[in-house]
């Protein structure tokens, strides 16, 4: 008997979040290299949170169909 849990379909696979958020962060770093650290950190937090919500919404919407 396996103890592995079945996915519940509420969240996209972890690698989707990692690939998209890391890729967006690399693009952001290229565009705002010389900005102050506090501004960079704020943009990173907003960017990661927004992407997390968008990825989750798109994944759940596609799973419903």
C-alpha positions in Angstrom: 0.0 0.0 0.0 1.3 3.4 -0.9 1.1 6.4 1.4 1.3 8.9 -1.4 -1.6 11.4 -1.5 -3.5 11.9 -4.7 -3.4 15.5 -6.0 -6.7 17.4 -5.4 -6.5 19.5 -8.5 -6.6 22.9 -6.6 -3.0 23.8 -7.4 -0.8 23.6 -10.5 2.3 21.4 -10.2 5.0 23.0 -8.2 7.4 23.2 -11.2 4.9 25.5 -13.1 5.1 28.1 -10.4 8.9 27.8 -10.1 9.6 28.1 -13.9 7.2 31.0 -14.4 8.1 33.0 -11.3 11.9 32.5 -11.7 11.7 33.4 -15.4 9.7 36.6 -14.7 12.2 37.5 -11.9 15.1 37.1 -14.3 13.4 39.4 -16.8 12.6 41.9 -14.0 16.2 41.9 -12.9 17.4 42.6 -16.4 15.0 45.6 -16.8 15.6 47.2 -13.4 19.2 46.5 -12.6 20.1 49.9 -11.1 17.0 50.6 -9.0 17.2 50.8 -5.2 17.0 47.5 -3.3 13.7 48.3 -1.5 12.0 49.1 -4.8 13.3 45.9 -6.3 12.1 43.9 -3.3 8.7 45.4 -3.4 8.4 44.7 -7.2 9.5 41.1 -6.6 6.9 40.5 -3.9 4.1 42.0 -6.0 5.2 40.2 -9.1 5.5 36.8 -7.4 2.2 37.1 -5.7 0.4 38.3 -8.8 1.9 35.5 -10.9 1.0 32.9 -8.2 -2.7 34.0 -8.3 -2.8 34.1 -12.1 -1.2 30.6 -12.5 -3.6 29.2 -9.9 -6.7 30.8 -11.6 -5.7 29.6 -15.1 -4.9 26.1 -13.9 -8.2 25.8 -12.0 -10.1 27.2 -15.0 -8.5 24.8 -17.4 -9.2 21.8 -15.0 -12.9 22.7 -14.9 -13.4 22.2 -18.6 
